[in-house]
Amino acid sequence: MSNRWKGGFIQAYFDPLTADIINAELYAWGGNTLGQLGLGDAINRSSPVQVGALTDWSEISISNHSAAVTNTGTLLTWGFNYAGSLGQNDTIHRSSPVQVGALTTWLKVSAKGYHTGAIKTDGTLWTWGDNLYGDLGDGTVIQRSSPVQIGADTDWAEISMGAGEAALALKTDGSLWAWGRNEQGQLAQNNTIYRSSPVQIGALTNWSKISMGDNSALAVKTDGTVWAWGDNQVGRLGLNLTTSVRVSSPVQIGALTNWSDASTFLSTALAVKTDGTLWAWGDGGSGQTGLNVADDNSSPVQIGSLTDWAKISCGRIHSSAIKTDGTLWVWGDAGLGRLGNNADQTVDVSSPIQIGSSTSWSKVSAGNVGILATLEIS
């Protein structure tokens, strides 16, 4: 788990998003019955295990299946392949990473539920997998086992597939778009009509961060405000509403203007402020809000008092975050080893605990029952 040289030639690359030379190993842990850890088997892991020997991982995402992009623009997938969610033109499950096609122009990827979305370096948007409710945004309800382009636009910037059957995406102009299932108003169209093609949410062009969960969504604007919509079960929208109401258009959470990022998966939400403080709300039944209790919260509550939180990823019933010092922290349901702390898996953890001692963690993604994380090397 230490930061170390692997030996041999390590390829460096120029990351257009960070302007840094980055090299990173990939680690996985947690539930693995579907091969979603990419370790070549179906054995659960209770501590981080390196995935393959590559040292050029750039973007990562895990759910029932996993997807990742390397520095060279290749896209790899593994795990559960229901409805073709691996993009391999079949429905065969994979327990090790397999490249999607031969192209090396992939930039961003989001794997959640039974579908996957990705953006290429040319700004085009592609999706594949389950499409029962128009989840893929290609104007049909036809399942796709290989990538299909969504429209002809070349200005897509971010993609967030939902744990349910809906998705969000951002364009480079700051406009926000959604498609898929909508019975809880999760498409923010002020109605419950399903959409099989992207529809813009309002007319504003100041959106900066997005996270689509199960039947709810979060987004941050460039002015530092955070917004929520969809199903409010267990207070997951953070609007201080204790009833399970349906909110079908964006509503601001509080009045603060210093939010920098937000993440949701099922019924819990995490957010970080520009001052480095970490906040949570929604379902805390397994300790996944990190508030040292197993209670639900209908509005944001600060996790501890530290001001050095940097990156967050909310899993189904567990949570993860990276601090500015490069340390990795987890909390929530410990079943199947998903916390990676190599401890009693029957004891949930209700406040953040550090994984190992490394100070070089760079990205983290929490999924259904596991976690992926990249560790920078030099």
N, C-alpha and C positions, 0 to 999 in steps of 0.2 A: 504493500500500500504506500510505499515511500515514493517520492519523486525521484526518478532514476533514468539513466541512459540504458536503452534496451540493447545496444550493440548494433553495428552495421550502419548503413545509411538511413537517416531519417529525413523524409522529404519535408521541406518547409513550404509554406504557401502564403500568399497575400490574401487576407480575409477582407473583402470589400466592405464588410459591415463594421469591422473593428479596427481596420488598418494596422493589425498586429500580425507578426509571424507566430503561428500557433501550431503546435503538435500535441496530440492528445490520444491517450489510450481510452478504451471503453470498458466499463465495468457494469456488472448486472447482479442482482440478487432478488430473492423473494420466491413467489410461486412460479412453477415452471412446468406444470403438467401439460401445457400447450406448446412448449418449446419457445416461449416468448422471451426467454433470457438469452437465446442464441448460443448456448453452450454445447450444442450437439447431443443433448439428451433431454429427459423430462424429469430431472431431479431438482427438487427445490434447493435453494441456497440461502443460508442464514447470515452470510457475510459476503462482501464484494468479491467477485471472480472476474478475471479479465475475459472479454469476449474476443476470441481470435488473437491475432498478432499485429493487426494494423495499428498504426500510430497517427492516423490523419483523420480522425473523426471530427466532424464539424457540427452537424445538427442531429438531434436524437429525439425519439418519441416512442412511448410504450403504452399499450393498452392490453387487449387480448393478443395482439400481435405487436411487433416492433418495426420501426423504420428508422433509417439513419442515412445521412449524406456525408460523404467524405470531402476532404479539401479539394480533391480533384474533380468534384462534381458528379461522382457516381452515387447511385441510390441503391441501398440494400434493404431487404425486408426479411422477416422471419417470424415464426410463431403460428398462431391459428389462422387458417386460410379460408374461413367461411366466406362464401360469396365472392371469392377471388380477391380478398382484401390485401394479399401480398403482391398483387400486380404481376404475377408470373404466368398469366394466361392459362391457369388451371386452378383447382381447389385443393391441391396437395399441401398439407401442413409441412413446415420446415422448422427444424430445431437449430439450424445454423444460418448465418446471413447468406443471402443469395442476391446477386445483382438484378435489378429491374432493367431489362433491355440492355443496350450497349451504349446509350448516350451518356455523356459526361457533362451535362449542362444543368444539373439539378442544383437548387440553392436552398430551399426550405421544405420541410415535411411535417405533417401532422397525422398521427395514427391514433384513432380513438374509435370505440365501438367496433363495428364490422366494416369500416371503410377507411380510406386513406386519401389525403390530399397533399399536393406538392406544387411548388412554384419553381419554374426554371429561371436561369439567369437572364433570359430574354423577357421576363415578366409575364409569361403565359401561365395559366392555372390548369392543373390536371387533377383528376380524381378517379378512384376505382373502388370496387367492392360492392357492398349491399346498397340497393337503391330502391327499396320498397316504397318509400314515401318521397321520392325525389331527392334523397340524401346527397346524391352526387352533383346535382345542379346542372346536369347536361340536357335538361328538357325532357327527360324520359323517366320511366320507373324500371328500366332494364338493368340487371346486374352486370357489372363490368369486371372482368378478371385481368384486365390490363389497362394502363392509363388512357383516359380519354380527355381531350382538351375541352375546357369550358369556355365556349364562345371564342372570340378572336382577339380579345383585348390583350394588350401587352404591358399593362400597368399595375399588375397585382403585386402586393408587397408582403402580406402576411396571410396565413391560413390557419384556422382552428376548427378541426372537425369535432363534432360533439359526441359524448358518450351515448346519447340517444340517436336520433335520426335527423339531426340538423347541423348546419355549419355556418361559420362566420368567416369573412375575409375582408381585408383592408386593401385599398388601392394606394398608389403612391401619392395621390392627391388628397389623402386623408378621408376619403369617403368610405362608408361602412356598408357591407352587403351581407345578405343572409339567404338561406334556402333550406328546403326540407320540411320536416314535420313541424306542426305549428299549433297543436291543440291547447298548449299552455301559453301561447303568445310568444314563444321563444324566438320568433323571427322579427319581433318588434315592429310589426306592421299595423298595430292597433286593430288586429282582427285575429281569427284563428284559421285562416285559409292556408293550406299547404302550398308550397312553391317548389317547382322542379327546376327552376332557373334562378340565378341570383337576382335579388331585388334590393334596391338601396334602402337603407334605414334612414328615413328623414332626408334632409338636403344638406346637412352640415359636412364640412370637410376638415374637421379638427380632431378626428379620432387617431389614437396612437398605439394603443395596446388592446388586445382582444383575448377572450377565453370563453369558448362555448362548452357548457357542461352537459348535463343530461337533458333536463327540460328548462334550463335557465342559462343566462349568459351574463358576463361582466365585460365592461370596456372602460378604458381610461382615455380622457381627452388630452390634447396638448396643453390645456390650461390647468392640468393637474386635478381635475374633478374625476370621480369614478361613478359609473352608472350601472344599473342592473335592470333585468327584466326576465319575464317567464314565470315559472312556478315558484311560489314562496314557501313551500313546505319546509318545516323546521327553521324558518327564518333565513333561508339560504340567500335571499336577496339583500339582506343587511339593511332593510328599510324600516326597522323597528316595528314591524308588523308581526303579530303573533299568530295570525290566522293564515290558513293555506289559500291565499288569494292568488289570482292570476293577473299578472301585469304584462300587458301586451305592447307597451312602448317604453323606451328608456326613461328611468327615473333616477335622479341623482341620489347617491348615498351621502347623507349629511350635507354640509356646506363647505368642507375643506377643499383647498386647491393645491395640496402638496402630495397627492398620490402619484406613484411612478409606475406601478405594475399591479396586476391582479390575476388570480388563477382560481379556477373551479373545475370540479370533475363530476361529482354527483350531488351531494347536499351540503357540502362544506366549501367555504371560500377563504382564500388567503389574499392579503395585499400588503405591499410595502410602500412606505412613504419616502419622499426625497431626503428626509432626515435620517433614513436608515432604520426606522422603527418598523416592526412587524405586527400585523393585525389579522384577526380571524373572526369568522362568524358562521352561523349555520349549525349543522349537525356536529355535536361533540361527543356522541355516544361512545366512541372508542378512543377518546382522547385526541382526536385528529385536529381539534382547534388549538391544541398546545397550551391550554390555559390552566393546566394542572387540575382540571375537573372534567367530569363526563357529562356536562350539561350543554344544551343548545343555547345559542345566542342569536337574537334577531337584529343586532346592530354590531358594528365592528368593536372588538375589544383588543387591547394591546397585549401581545405575548411578551411577558417580561418587561424589562426596561432598557434593553440594549439598543444601540443605535448603529449597528454595523451589519445589518442584513442587506443582501444585495440581490439574490435571485431566488425565486420560489417556484414550486410545482406542487399542486394539490392532487393527490391520488384519490381513489375511490373511498377508502376509509383510513388513509394514512397521508402524511404530509412530509414535504422535504424542502430544504432551503440551503443556500450557500451564503456564507458571510463574506465581507470584503477582504478578510484575511485568507480566503480560499478554503476554509474548513467547511465540512458538510454535516448537516444536522437533519434528524428525522424524528417523527413522533406519530402516535396513533396506534392502530391495530397491529399487533406483533405477529399474528398468525401467518404461517407459511414462510416465516423468516423475512417478511417484506421490509422490516426495518433495518436489516443488515447488521444488527448489533450482536449477533451470535449469542443471544440470551434466551431465556425461557419464552417460548412463543405463545404461552397462554397468558402472559402478563402484558397488557397494553401499556403504552407509555404516553402519559398525558402532558408532558412538557418536552421541549427539544433536548435531544442527546446527540453528542458528536459521534460520527462514524470514523474510527481510526484516528490517526494523528496527522494525516496529510494536510498540507496547506496549499494544494495545487488543484483542487477541484474547480472545474470551469463551467460545466452545465449539468443540469439534473432534470429528469423526467420521471414522475411517479404515475403509475398506471393502475390497472385493476388490482393486481396482487403483487406487483414487483416495482423495482426502480432501476433505471439506467442512469449512469453518470459518467462524465468524461473527466479524465485526470491529465492535466497538462504535464508534458515532460520537456526536458531541455537536452 
